[in-house]
Structures are given as structure tokens and as C-alpha cells.
Amino acid sequence: MAESIEAYLLELWDQNICPNCGKTIPHGTRVGSGRKSEGGFCTLDCYASFYQLELTERARRLEERTKRKES
């Protein structure tokens, strides 16, 4: 499944289409991680919405590590 998502994101990258909202991404305004395989988005809100679960999990793990270091 990951390969099909990556292929989908690469296809949309080439077409300058935001995978979250479907809008055309104006030239020079694409946002994201910079990796084609992770997609390009029209706004940071679209990027955050598309990767919300992943970003939430990263934040949770960072918080846990920070708490362990403080102890």
C-alpha cells in the first residue's frame, strides 16, 4: 500500500496538484518536506491535514523523550 500512495503522490507532484484538497499548486508555491515521494501541497494547512496522524505521533514521541531526559 505504501508504494501505491507514493506513486499517487509522485503523479500529483508532476501534475502540480495538492493531494489533500485537489487544487492546482501555483508555480513556486509548493510546500512540504521537499521529498517528491512525500508529496507537495498548496499550503502548510493541507500538508498538516494530510499528515496529521503522523505529525501527532512524532510530537507525542518527542514529548516522551523530553520528559525522560528531565527525570
DSSP file (Angstrom, degrees, kcal/mol; ACC not computed):
  #  RESIDUE AA STRUCTURE BP1 BP2  ACC     N-H-->O    O-->H-N    N-H-->O    O-->H-N    TCO  KAPPA ALPHA  PHI   PSI    X-CA   Y-CA   Z-CA
    1    1 A M     >        0   0    0      0, 0.0     4,-2.1     0, 0.0     5,-0.2   0.000 360.0 360.0 360.0 -37.7    0.0    0.0    0.0
    2    2 A A  H  >  +     0   0    0      1,-0.2     4,-2.5     2,-0.2     5,-0.2   0.880 360.0  53.8 -60.2 -36.9    2.8    2.4    0.8
    3    3 A E  H  > S+     0   0    0      1,-0.2     4,-2.6     2,-0.2    -1,-0.2   0.893 107.6  49.7 -65.3 -38.5    4.1    2.0   -2.8
    4    4 A S  H  > S+     0   0    0      2,-0.2     4,-2.1     1,-0.2    -1,-0.2   0.871 111.5  48.6 -70.0 -34.9    0.7    2.9   -4.2
    5    5 A I  H  X S+     0   0    0     -4,-2.1     4,-2.7     2,-0.2    -2,-0.2   0.920 112.2  49.2 -67.4 -43.0    0.5    6.0   -2.0
    6    6 A E  H  X S+     0   0    0     -4,-2.5     4,-2.5     2,-0.2    -2,-0.2   0.916 111.6  48.7 -62.3 -43.0    4.0    7.0   -3.1
    7    7 A A  H  X S+     0   0    0     -4,-2.6     4,-2.3     2,-0.2    -1,-0.2   0.904 111.5  50.5 -62.7 -41.1    3.1    6.6   -6.7
    8    8 A Y  H  X S+     0   0    0     -4,-2.1     4,-2.3     2,-0.2    -2,-0.2   0.923 111.5  47.4 -61.5 -46.3    0.0    8.6   -6.3
    9    9 A L  H  X S+     0   0    0     -4,-2.7     4,-2.1     1,-0.2    31,-0.3   0.884 111.7  50.5 -65.6 -38.3    1.9   11.4   -4.6
   10   10 A L  H  X S+     0   0    0     -4,-2.5     4,-2.2     2,-0.2    -1,-0.2   0.900 109.8  50.6 -65.3 -40.1    4.6   11.4   -7.3
   11   11 A E  H  X S+     0   0    0     -4,-2.3     4,-1.3     1,-0.2    -2,-0.2   0.927 112.1  46.3 -63.0 -44.9    1.9   11.6  -10.0
   12   12 A L  H  X>S+     0   0    0     -4,-2.3     5,-2.4     2,-0.2     4,-0.6   0.860 108.6  57.0 -66.9 -34.3    0.2   14.5   -8.3
   13   13 A W  H ><5S+     0   0    0     -4,-2.1     3,-1.3     1,-0.2    -1,-0.2   0.946 107.0  48.5 -58.6 -48.7    3.6   16.2   -7.8
   14   14 A D  H 3<5S+     0   0    0     -4,-2.2    -1,-0.2     1,-0.3    -2,-0.2   0.795 114.8  45.4 -63.0 -28.6    4.2   16.0  -11.6
   15   15 A Q  H 3<5S-     0   0    0     -4,-1.3    -1,-0.3    -5,-0.2    -2,-0.2   0.431 109.4-123.0 -93.7  -0.6    0.8   17.5  -12.3
   16   16 A N  T <<5 +     0   0    0     -3,-1.3     9,-3.4    -4,-0.6     2,-0.4   0.910  62.3 143.9  56.4  46.2    1.1   20.3   -9.6
   17   17 A I  B   < -A   24   0A   0     -5,-2.4    23,-0.3     7,-0.2     7,-0.2  -0.958  54.2-122.0-117.8 133.8   -2.0   19.1   -7.8
   18   18 A C     >  -     0   0    0      5,-2.9     4,-1.9    -2,-0.4    23,-0.2  -0.599  14.8-149.7 -72.3 123.7   -2.4   19.2   -4.0
   19   19 A P  T  4 S+     0   0    0      0, 0.0    -1,-0.1     0, 0.0    22,-0.1   0.670  92.7  50.6 -70.5 -14.8   -3.1   15.6   -2.8
   20   20 A N  T  4 S+     0   0    0      3,-0.1    21,-0.1     1,-0.0    -2,-0.0   0.923 129.8   9.2 -87.3 -49.7   -5.1   16.9    0.2
   21   21 A C  T  4 S-     0   0    0      2,-0.1    20,-0.0     0, 0.0    -1,-0.0   0.603  90.7-124.9-110.4 -14.7   -7.6   19.4   -1.5
   22   22 A G     <  +     0   0    0     -4,-1.9     2,-0.1     1,-0.3     3,-0.1   0.480  59.9 141.3  85.1   2.0   -7.1   18.7   -5.2
   23   23 A K        -     0   0    0      1,-0.1    -5,-2.9    -6,-0.1    -1,-0.3  -0.409  60.0-101.7 -75.8 154.2   -6.3   22.4   -6.1
   24   24 A T  B     -A   17   0A   0     -7,-0.2    -7,-0.2    -2,-0.1    -8,-0.1  -0.568  33.7-130.9 -71.7 136.9   -3.6   23.3   -8.6
   25   25 A I        -     0   0    0     -9,-3.4     5,-0.1    -2,-0.3     3,-0.1  -0.825  21.9-126.3 -93.9 116.6   -0.4   24.4   -7.0
   26   26 A P    >   -     0   0    0      0, 0.0     3,-1.9     0, 0.0     4,-0.2  -0.287  40.6 -84.2 -60.6 146.0    0.8   27.7   -8.5
   27   27 A H  T 3  S+     0   0    0      1,-0.3   -11,-0.0     2,-0.1     0, 0.0  -0.226 113.2  12.0 -51.9 130.2    4.4   27.6   -9.7
   28   28 A G  T 3  S+     0   0    0     -3,-0.1    -1,-0.3     1,-0.1    -3,-0.0   0.535 107.1  88.2  81.4   7.2    6.9   28.3   -6.9
   29   29 A T    <   +     0   0    0     -3,-1.9    -2,-0.1     2,-0.1     2,-0.1   0.350  49.2 129.2-119.2   6.5    4.5   27.9   -4.1
   30   30 A R        -     0   0    0     -4,-0.2     2,-0.3    -5,-0.1    12,-0.2  -0.377  36.9-167.9 -64.4 137.5    4.6   24.1   -3.3
   31   31 A V  B     +B   41   0B   0     10,-2.6    10,-3.1    12,-0.1     2,-0.3  -0.874  31.0  89.2-124.0 159.7    5.2   23.3    0.4
   32   32 A G  S    S-     0   0    0     -2,-0.3     8,-0.1     8,-0.2     7,-0.1  -0.977  89.4 -44.5 150.9-158.5    6.1   20.1    2.1
   33   33 A S  S    S-     0   0    0      6,-0.4     3,-0.1    -2,-0.3     7,-0.1   0.684  72.8-115.5 -78.1 -18.4    9.1   18.1    3.2
   34   34 A G  S    S+     0   0    0      5,-0.4     2,-0.6     1,-0.3     6,-0.1   0.282  82.0 116.7  96.6  -9.4   10.9   18.6   -0.2
   35   35 A R    >   -     0   0    0      4,-0.2     3,-1.8     1,-0.2     4,-0.4  -0.833  60.2-148.5 -94.2 123.1   10.8   14.9   -1.0
   36   36 A K  G >  S+     0   0    0     -2,-0.6     3,-1.8     1,-0.3   -23,-0.2   0.873  97.3  62.5 -55.6 -38.0    8.7   14.1   -4.0
   37   37 A S  G 3  S+     0   0    0      1,-0.3    -1,-0.3     2,-0.1   -28,-0.2   0.666 103.3  49.8 -65.4 -15.9    7.7   10.8   -2.5
   38   38 A E  G <  S-     0   0    0     -3,-1.8    -1,-0.3     1,-0.2    -2,-0.2   0.373 114.6-119.4-102.4   1.9    6.0   12.6    0.3
   39   39 A G    <   -     0   0    0     -3,-1.8    -6,-0.4    -4,-0.4    -5,-0.4   0.078  13.8-102.0  86.7 163.3    4.0   14.9   -1.9
   40   40 A G        -     0   0    0    -23,-0.3     2,-0.3   -31,-0.3    -8,-0.2  -0.974  34.2-158.6-125.9 142.8    3.8   18.6   -2.4
   41   41 A F  B     -B   31   0B   0    -10,-3.1   -10,-2.6    -2,-0.4     3,-0.1  -0.823  25.7-129.8-126.7 158.5    1.0   20.7   -1.1
   42   42 A C  S    S+     0   0    0     -2,-0.3     2,-0.3   -12,-0.2    -1,-0.1   0.779  92.4   9.5 -78.9 -26.6   -0.6   24.1   -1.8
   43   43 A T  S  > S-     0   0    0    -12,-0.1     4,-1.9     1,-0.1    -1,-0.1  -0.957  73.1-112.7-145.6 162.6   -0.5   25.3    1.8
   44   44 A L  H  > S+     0   0    0     -2,-0.3     4,-2.9     1,-0.2     5,-0.2   0.826 117.4  60.6 -65.2 -30.7    1.0   24.2    5.1
   45   45 A D  H  > S+     0   0    0      2,-0.2     4,-2.5     1,-0.2    -1,-0.2   0.913 105.2  47.0 -62.3 -41.7   -2.6   23.6    6.3
   46   46 A C  H  > S+     0   0    0      2,-0.2     4,-2.5     1,-0.2    -2,-0.2   0.910 112.3  50.1 -65.5 -41.6   -3.0   21.0    3.6
   47   47 A Y  H  X S+     0   0    0     -4,-1.9     4,-2.1     2,-0.2    -2,-0.2   0.946 113.7  45.1 -59.7 -49.2    0.3   19.4    4.5
   48   48 A A  H  < S+     0   0    0     -4,-2.9    -2,-0.2     1,-0.2    -1,-0.2   0.888 113.4  50.1 -64.0 -39.9   -0.6   19.2    8.2
   49   49 A S  H >< S+     0   0    0     -4,-2.5     3,-0.9    -5,-0.2     4,-0.2   0.912 111.2  48.5 -65.2 -42.3   -4.0   17.9    7.5
   50   50 A F  H 3< S+     0   0    0     -4,-2.5     3,-0.2     1,-0.2    -2,-0.2   0.877 123.5  32.0 -65.5 -38.9   -2.7   15.2    5.1
   51   51 A Y  T 3X S+     0   0    0     -4,-2.1     4,-2.9    -5,-0.2     5,-0.3   0.065  81.5 124.7-106.7  23.4   -0.1   14.1    7.7
   52   52 A Q  H <> S+     0   0    0     -3,-0.9     4,-2.4     1,-0.2     5,-0.2   0.886  74.8  46.4 -54.1 -48.0   -2.0   14.9   10.9
   53   53 A L  H  > S+     0   0    0     -4,-0.2     4,-2.2    -3,-0.2    -1,-0.2   0.924 115.2  46.5 -63.4 -44.1   -1.7   11.4   12.4
   54   54 A E  H  > S+     0   0    0      1,-0.2     4,-2.2     2,-0.2    -2,-0.2   0.921 114.0  47.4 -64.1 -44.2    2.0   11.0   11.6
   55   55 A L  H  X S+     0   0    0     -4,-2.9     4,-2.1     1,-0.2    -1,-0.2   0.871 110.9  51.9 -66.7 -36.3    2.8   14.5   12.9
   56   56 A T  H  X S+     0   0    0     -4,-2.4     4,-2.1    -5,-0.3    -1,-0.2   0.911 110.1  49.0 -64.6 -42.9    0.8   13.9   16.1
   57   57 A E  H  X S+     0   0    0     -4,-2.2     4,-2.3     2,-0.2    -2,-0.2   0.900 110.2  51.1 -64.4 -41.3    2.6   10.7   16.8
   58   58 A R  H  X S+     0   0    0     -4,-2.2     4,-2.3     1,-0.2    -1,-0.2   0.919 110.3  49.3 -61.2 -43.5    6.0   12.4   16.2
   59   59 A A  H  X S+     0   0    0     -4,-2.1     4,-2.3     1,-0.2    -1,-0.2   0.886 109.9  51.5 -63.7 -39.4    5.0   15.1   18.7
   60   60 A R  H  X S+     0   0    0     -4,-2.1     4,-2.1     2,-0.2    -1,-0.2   0.922 110.9  47.4 -64.1 -44.6    4.0   12.5   21.3
   61   61 A R  H  X S+     0   0    0     -4,-2.3     4,-2.4     1,-0.2    -2,-0.2   0.892 111.4  51.2 -65.1 -39.6    7.3   10.6   21.0
   62   62 A L  H  X S+     0   0    0     -4,-2.3     4,-2.4     1,-0.2    -1,-0.2   0.913 109.2  50.7 -63.0 -42.5    9.2   13.9   21.3
   63   63 A E  H  X S+     0   0    0     -4,-2.3     4,-2.2     2,-0.2    -2,-0.2   0.905 109.8  50.4 -61.9 -41.9    7.3   14.8   24.4
   64   64 A E  H  X S+     0   0    0     -4,-2.1     4,-2.1     2,-0.2    -2,-0.2   0.923 111.2  48.2 -62.7 -44.4    8.0   11.4   25.9
   65   65 A R  H  X S+     0   0    0     -4,-2.4     4,-2.0     1,-0.2    -2,-0.2   0.899 110.9  51.2 -63.0 -40.6   11.8   11.7   25.2
   66   66 A T  H  X S+     0   0    0     -4,-2.4     4,-1.6     1,-0.2    -1,-0.2   0.905 109.6  49.8 -64.0 -41.8   11.9   15.2   26.7
   67   67 A K  H  X S+     0   0    0     -4,-2.2     4,-1.2     1,-0.2    -1,-0.2   0.891 109.7  51.4 -64.8 -39.2   10.1   14.0   29.9
   68   68 A R  H  < S+     0   0    0     -4,-2.1     3,-0.2     1,-0.2    -1,-0.2   0.889 109.2  50.3 -65.7 -38.6   12.6   11.1   30.3
   69   69 A K  H  < S+     0   0    0     -4,-2.0    -1,-0.2     1,-0.2    -2,-0.2   0.837 108.5  52.6 -68.3 -31.9   15.6   13.5   29.9
   70   70 A E  H  <        0   0    0     -4,-1.6    -1,-0.2     1,-0.2    -2,-0.2   0.759 360.0 360.0 -74.6 -24.5   14.2   15.8   32.5
   71   71 A S     <        0   0    0     -4,-1.2    -1,-0.2    -3,-0.2    -2,-0.2   0.476 360.0 360.0 -76.8 360.0   13.8   13.0   35.0
